[in-house]
Amino acid sequence: MKTEFSRILIYGLGMMGASLSLALRKKNSSAEIVGVVGSTSSKEKGIRLKSADQIFTSEEFSKFPNWESYDLIVFGVPVNTTVEVISKLPSGFKGLLTDMGSTKQEIVHAVESVLTGEHRYISSHPMCGSEESGLEFGNADLYENRLCILTRPKGATDEAYSEIEKFWKFLGMSTTEIPAKDHDKILSYVSHVPHLIASLMTNWVWENGCVREFTQNSPLPLTGGGFRDMTRIAGSNPKMWSPIFSSNQEEIYKALSDYKDRLDKLLSELNPEKPLDLKHWESFMEKSHIDRDAILKKQNDSKNP
């Protein structure tokens, strides 16, 4: 499959945006790719790395946006910035647009407020990424064999949905459709709260005096693979995550409260004044293994032990 786009704007040429540009090139897309970055230093870096055919700073772009000249516009900036840019779109704009935002309700609300009537905006969330940020971390294979969640604002046409779906599939992705509110609830559980817990766990461990003392005196880390794996995402790009926490505050609060209730129950069962039920903990760990396989859609067979 080949894209039919001749000119694509990637507004936000960070890690995700640069990866998108590289992926299009790897798939032999003939589209001219124009990128927008936040600073002159990023522009210079992008030109040096050939992250796009043309690169503008957001200040340069704002002087002559010329939205109508692009077949496809992809917003690759944080959610709050996406909402801000959507508000600047021409009234009644009919161009094909999408984003890569990690929350949807604020974006969908902005789209429905600005693009009244029929329009061609379909919100996207490619479920891929990295704890790294910056266009220098662009990866042409980032989107391959990954999932992209699609969300339709009111007024979005079926033709627009089909075009955006084909675009992501061209890059090697599978797609599924989830409404904005459900998307934000799901992501609070599978992404947003896990990032918070990973960051909290890192602080919790390092602020323990005994851990810190012996870590500082040890030639190698005292941690095992469990700590490394559970905290890999700790402290991920604050400029990206702060707007996510802000735009999905209610769902994150609910999910974290649910987690706290389960942690309180766990503490009660581990109370040293009570006898420990070994069978209970065997069942607990077994269920966790089964549930994880279900979440990751792994088949319970010999190929996935």
Secondary structure, DSSP 8 states (H G I E B T S, - for coil): -----SEEEEE--SHHHHHHHHHHHHTT---EEEEEESSHHHHHHHHHHT-SSEEEEHHHHHHS--GGG-SEEEE-S-HHHHHHHHTTS-TT--S-EEE--S--HHHHHHHHHHS-SSB-B-EEEES---S--SGGG--TTTTTT-EEEEE--TTB-HHHHHHHHHHHHHTT-EEEE--HHHHHHHHIIIIIHHHHHHHHHHHHHHT-HHHHHHHHT-SS----HHHHHHTTTTT--HHHHHHHHHHTHHHHHHHHHHHHHHHHHHHHHT-TTS---HHHHHHHHHHHHHHHHHHTT--SSTT--
